[in-house]
Amino acid sequence: MAYFRSDFLNILSERGFICHASGLVGLDNICSKGTITAYVGYDATASSLHVGNLLSIMMLSWLQLCGHRPIVLLGGGTSLIGDPSGKSETRKLLTADDVASNMCSISKLFEKLLDFDDSCSGAILTNNAEWLLKLNYIDFLRDVGRYFSVNKMLSFDSVRVRLEREQSISFLEFNYMLLQAYDFLELYHRYGCILQMGGSDQWGNMLNGIELGRRKNGLDLFAIASPLLSNAEGVKMGKSIRGSVWLCDEFLCPYDYWQYWRNIKDEDVSKFLSLYTRLPLSEVKQLSKLGGAELNEAKKILATEATAIVHGRKAAEIAAKTAHETFEEETLAINLPVVQLSKVEFGHGISVMDAFVRAGLALSNGEVRRGVIGKAIRVNGTLVVDPTLVLADADVTMDGFVKLSYGKKRHVLLRLI
């Protein structure tokens, strides 16, 4: 059943993207009559975004698929300060070179996720350093700062929680919300942008932007915040037991990304199919009804579809094929993650502990020992019972590989070069 006249808001609502929203009735009226422009901001605090960022990217993607224009705003200016939202302590300050390098990497990612063309729905990539670095501080305080109430700013979660825990918040961070609000106003004047989207931890900052536009220029601006997701185990999206789930394949290969989605809990299948794939909701509902062993097929579909969005259809299908060969046919899948080791380093052999740490399957020798005790360590499919085992030439295949397995789902090929 449709709740809105516009396809875009119906999709966001039905698929579970909306946690908070401002002025939905008015926004729906505008969306249903023509093209709108909306933005999401991404600070360049790392050289890759992670799965937690993918939710807002999916919102931009749906916006574009519905004929509207998305703006990707990179925080070349705000990244030099650091957003206090969701943080219990001050972020480490980045240098201008760090930010520039991170933005270059992130920009390449968006080129794969959105269409940047000359059409009316062609995406725009911009950088808030273009206007923030040119601001005169006194003029900024007079033109923008006077519209903000310190009392209200102290009530926002990003500030209030830190103060309640008696954790300091710097004046630098305190200014972040003013700059984000100014971004919204600037994007309106440059591109006619009327909608800001992002995670619910940004809700206070979004409202500031709406209020600034209304009080300073009498504008009707809008905001939609998505829920901050965690999996069935309560782990924040974008994190795993081994660290961040990166979107750039330089940090996490397509196969490992596919495995992340394949290994989600049963309770998360329906929600993640709705949010992280473009499958029709009718198909999502059918897949969500599966149970038992059949539910694993739904997880494979989720993994393939989610991987295709970030890494492309070909890479997703290769990852799925590799997993099938590895787990179901028990063959040496050449598309598994590969870690290279020189023959000089290998020498007359390498300990199984060093091999697993080198391959990134364990963080320490102790973890390998515990894996051996728990019967989770295999070399070329053979269970390792002695943690002092040394891998020798006999363990290397004719193609120069040694297959290392930690548990049933984590595999790496050690390749001698």
MOTA-V788076 format. One line per field, one symbol per residue. ss: DSSP state (a for helix, b for strand, c for the rest). psi: psi as a letter, one per 20 degrees, with the letter a starting at -180 (. if undefined). burial: # if it has 16 or more other ideal C-beta (glycine too) atoms within 10 Angstrom, else .. A space follows every 10 residues. Layout:
# MOTA-V788076
ss: ???
psi: ???
burial: ???
This chain:
# MOTA-V788076
ss: ccccccaaaa aaaaaccccb bbcaaaaaaa aaacccbbbb bbcccccccb aaaaaaaaaa aaaaacccbb bbbbcccaaa cccccccccc cccccaaaaa aaaaaaaaaa aaaccccccc cccbbbbcaa aaccccaaaa aaacaaacca aaaaacaaaa aaaacccccc aaaacaaaaa aaaaaaaaaa acccbbbbba aaaaaaaaaa aaaaaaaccc cbbbbbcccb cccccbccbb ccbbcbcccc cccaaaaaaa aacccaaaaa aaaaaacccc aaaaaaaacc cccaaaaaaa aaaaaaaaaa acaaaaaaaa aaaaaaaacc cccccccbbb bcaaaacccb baaaaaaacc ccccaaaaaa aaacccbbbc cbbccccccb bcaaaccccc bbbbbbcccb bbbbbbc
psi: pphrhpgghg ggghikiogq qplhggghgg hiiaprpqqp qoqmirjqrr hhihghhhgh ghgghjjrpq poopmhghhi gppipjqirp qppqrhgggg gghgghghgh hihronajri jpqpprpihh hhiiqpgghg ghhghiipph ghhiiqghgg ggghjkpqpq hghhighghh ghgggghghg jkpippqari ijgghghggg hghghgjkqo rrqppqqoqq aijjpppiqr hjaqnqhpih hoqhghgghg hhjrqhiigg ghhghjrjqq hghghghiiq rchhhhhhhh ggggghhhgg iqgghghggg gggghghhil rooijqpppq pqhghhcjrp qhghghghij iqirhhhggh hghjlipqpk ipppioijqp pahiiprhik qpoppoaiio qqpppp.
burial: ...#.##### ########.. ####..##.# #....##### ########## ########## ####.##### ########## #####.#... #..#...##. .##.##..## ..##...... #.#######. ##........ ...#...#.. ..#..#.##. ##......#. ..######## ########.. ..######## .######### ###.....#. #######.#. #.....##.# ...######. ########## ##.#...### #######.#. ...#..##.# .......### ########## #...##.### .##.##.... .##.###... #....#...# #########. ##....###. ##...####. ...#..#.#. #...##.... ######...# ####.#.
